[in-house]
Amino acid sequence: MTEHGTMTQVTSAHGKADGSGLPQVPSIPLADDRAIAAAGEQSIGHLVKDATTHLSTLVRAEVELAKSEVTKEVKKGIKGSVFFIIALTVLLYSSFFLFFALAELIADLGVLRSIAFGGVFVLMLLVAVLFAFLGFRKLKSLRAPERTISTVKDTAAALTHRGEPQP
């Protein structure tokens, strides 16, 4: 909060100052010379109010950071699951008429009918395995929201050691 009671804004995405990436989130200014000078004149109630406001802002910023990181990872997961959807579609529906016609064509070329249909079935399984593999690779690239985990740990450490002197 500034002296007029407004919060400053910082970019939560990759430290970019131009505002690209993730949305801006509220932040607590590190130091305000006028606030430090006036700190000796403030009442305990005012100091508690400021601390509560800063803690509230910190919690909101943490929630916003977590939300933005999780949203990004969920979008990647959805993109990866598209491959699984394609694999299931091919496996379940199997483009029945196309593959049936292919088996009949192979049988017309002189191959036993049972072998022709078995070969088409194996082809369908290979296509399904290919799309399942692509989906697995895409989902394997998902990561935990590391920045959020780190900042939450830092905040928890700061709150538990607030009465102890800093080294």
N, C-alpha and C positions, 0 to 999 in steps of 0.2 A: 504494500500500500504506500502511496506517496503521501505527502503532507495533506493533500486534499481528499484522502480517503479512496483513491482509485488504485487499482492493481496495475502493475506493469505487465507487459506481454512478452513472452519469449517463444521462439520457435522450438518445437519439440522434435523436429525431424532433422536428424543428421547435422545439426548445427548450422543450417543454411540461413543466412540473414535475409535472403531475398523473399522468404515466405513460401518457397516451393516445398513440396513434400507434405508432411503432416500439418494439421492446423496448429495455430498458436494456442498456448495454454497459459493460465495465470501463473505468475511467479512472485516470489518475495524478493525485494531488492536486498542486496547483500549489506549495504550500509548507506545511511543518509546522514550527512554531516549535521544537518539541522536537528534531526531526531536524536542524534547522539548528544549534542549540546543541550538539548531540552530534557534529556533523560533524567537528569538530576532533579528537575522541577516537576516531573510527572508523579501522579499518585499511584499507589499500588493497584488500585482498581483499573486505572487507565493502562498500566503495564500488562495486567492480566488480560484486559480486553484486546490489546495489541497481540499478545502471545496467542490468544485463542483465534484471532483473525488470521494470523500467520499460519497456525497449525491447520486451520480449515482450508486455507489457500493451498498449502502443501499437499493435503489429502486430495483435494480436487485435481491438482496438477498430476499427482500419481495416478489417479483413476483415469484421467484423460490420456496419459501416456500409455497405460495398460490397454485402454480401449483402442487406441490407434495402432498399437503393435499387434494386438490380437486380431483386429480387423484385417490387417495386411496378411497375416498368416492364414486366416480363414479363406481369404480370396485365393491364395495359392492352393489351399486344400481343395477348394471347389473346382479350380482349373484341373487339378490332378484327378479328381473323381470323375470328370467327364470321360476320361479314358476307360474307367471301370464301367460307366454307363454304356459306352459303345461296345465294350466286350460282352456285357450281359445281353445287349440287344442282339448282337450277332449270334451269341450262344443260344438264346431262347427262341428267337424268331427265325434265325438262320437263313433268311432270304429264301424261303422254302422253294419258290418256283424257279429261281435262278439255279440253285444247287440241284434241284430235281432234274432240270433240263440238262445240266452239265453231266450228271450221272447217266442220263439216257443217251447223251451224245457219246460218252465213253463206251457204253454198252453197244451202240450202233457201230463203233469202230472195231468190234470183234472181241472185246474184253467181256468176261463173264459179268452178268448183271450185278451179282452180289459184290464182286470185287470193285466194280465201278461205283456203286453206292458207298461202299466202305472207304474208298479213296476220297470221295467228296466229303464224307464225314470227317476224315482226318484233316483235310484242308480247312474245314470249318473250325475244328479244334485249334489248329495252328494260328488262325486269325484271332481267335478269342484269347489265346495265350499271349500273342504279340501285344494286343491292346491292354491286357492285364499287366504285362511287364512294363509298358510305357506309363500306365497309371501308378504302379508301384514306385517307379523311379521319380515321378513327379511328387508323390506324397512323401518320399524319403527326404526330400529337400526342405521339409518344414522344420522350423527352428523354434525354440522357446523364446519368449520375449525377454531377452537377456538384459536390455537396458532397464526395463521395469523391475526385474528381480534385483539388479544391482542397486538401484536407487531406493527400493523398499528396504533392503538390508542396511544401506547407509543410514536411512531415516530411523530404523529400529535401533541401530547402534548408537546414534546420536541421542535418541530419547532415553535409552537405558543408562547412558553414561553422562548425563547432563550435569550432574553434581560433581563429577570427578574432574580434576585439573587435566588439561590437554598437555601431551608431551611436547 
